[in-house]
Amino acid sequence: MIKVNNLTKVFASRGKPVRAVDDVSTQVNKGEVVVIIGPSGSGKSTFLRCLNGLEAFDDGQVIIDGVDLGDSKTNINTVRREVGMVFQHFNLFPHKTVLENVTLAQRVVRKRKADEAENKAMALLTKVGIAEKAHEYPSRLSGGQQQRVAIARALAMDPKVMLFDEPTSALDPEMVGEVLEVMQQLAREGMTMAVVTHEMGFAREVAQRVLFMDAGKILEDAPPAEFFTAPREPRAQTFLKQVL
Amino acid sequence: MPLKRHQAQWPWHALLGLILLAMAVGLWIATKRVNYEWRWERVPQYFFYQDERAQSAPLAGVVSQIRPDGAYSRVDIKPADGGAPAAVAVETETLKVKAGDTVAEGDEIGAQRHWQIGPLTKGLWVTIWISFVSGFFGLAIGLVAGLCRLSPNPTLRGLAVFYIELIRGTPLLVQIFIFYFFIGTVLNLDRIVAGVGALALFVGAYTAEIIRAGIQSIAKGQTEAARSLGMTAAETMLHIVLPQALKRVLPPLAGQFISLIKDSSLVSVIAITDLTKSGREIITSSFATFEIWFTVALLYLVVTSLLSQLLFWLERRFARSD
């Protein structure tokens, strides 16, 4: 579903180039849940953002469902509608109600009729357990509720892949559970997911594979059972000692 | 002693009232010093006045009868040569003939009075519509220029910067003269078009900067979220960024449009009879200099306060989603 070959992203900050993603190759199969972990600044968010072209990468190849993102003939917008993304800070549209947040892209991008988009939105809002807030503005919702709306908004486009960029990092601890539950449910339903997170419990329970990144490189790629009990890399060992 | 102290507010309000009163008294003394004779009773006629139009006999003959008809009197004139009689309606108060009088053609019989709109009202109206029209076009120009200013295309960006710097770096009065005497002559523009054009270009440059700042103030995550859903850059701008940016820049935009109403007084230099020019014209005939300028200032104040109230109301309506 996702294939990454020799992906490289260089940030030129104050004249000093930083290789945020450094020659990374990997792939995510259909229905697979891959969790990407690593210390801050290791390039895991940048890597994830390259997967839907939010970050323009400098070198390498990203192929989503057979479409090469870097190809000049590829329309990036048609790829993006197949790739849902959930952000750390939710990024809901504050001037639109919850319902409008979920229907807008369906109408503008997928050209669905108003009632079709609304039915779809209400079904998804029910699924993430927040249908009763459909006519509220996002500012009236808690962080956990906002993040669930953001997930519904991404799902409304019927994506083939979902990317999660630290979806619980900006939440109060008691709200983390409700968001992880929704993600878990998605995983059970067979959604292909790439998740950047610090939630080791989620990684252990839900992921099929864990990618450990540091300094722009994937240092370890293993099933969670193996990764959490017997990490091979010394840097992964130190990291796990600190977070667990 | 608690940190939060309760202090009575009324002495300060009283002081404010006292200061304002002192200023009014000072003004009054100052005008006494220069021996100015206030004639406020002259002002209302420049808003509305009664126009007397003399009515004359259409033909020579004898006034056969005068019939009262409300405030009017209908005067029937029977011609001497026995042709068809004629009737003239005049206001009873101004009636100058009685029944049986002989009148020649063109003799004044009386007058009709009509309420007319005075020059101050006309000038006020010109100021309002010129401001409105140039504000409308200015907003459109500002929106386009502001978007161009943020465009990744260097040509568009350069043009926008050039336009904004050119307008912001020169006085409006000079721009109006150039627009009227140079561009107006070359393109054969009417003075009103030249005036509105100059004002619209002027306000557009400032609006462009306000809109640019508003767009830049919207968090990057908003654009990213919209793009990640597959929206194009244009759709993102239209549905996500611009609505939020416009809401945010409403207060500075309001200030800009209030300025525009005041700046529109400068078009009086190219002989557009707006509120300011009307005031100047009235003064040349009435010599009520102080009263007219005070009245003109008050009228500007009324218009600008109404506009700021309207925008304040709009702002509160848009605040619903906060």
Interface residues (C-beta under 8 A of the other chain):
Chain A: N52 L54 N77 T78 R80 R81 V83 G84 M85 F87 H89 N91 L92 F93 P94 H95 K96 T97 L104 A105 V108 V109 Y137 P138 S139 A150 R153 A154 M157
Chain B: A219 G221 Q222 E224 A225 A226 R227 S228 L229 G230 M231 T232 E235 H239 I240 P243 Q244 K247 R320 S321 D322
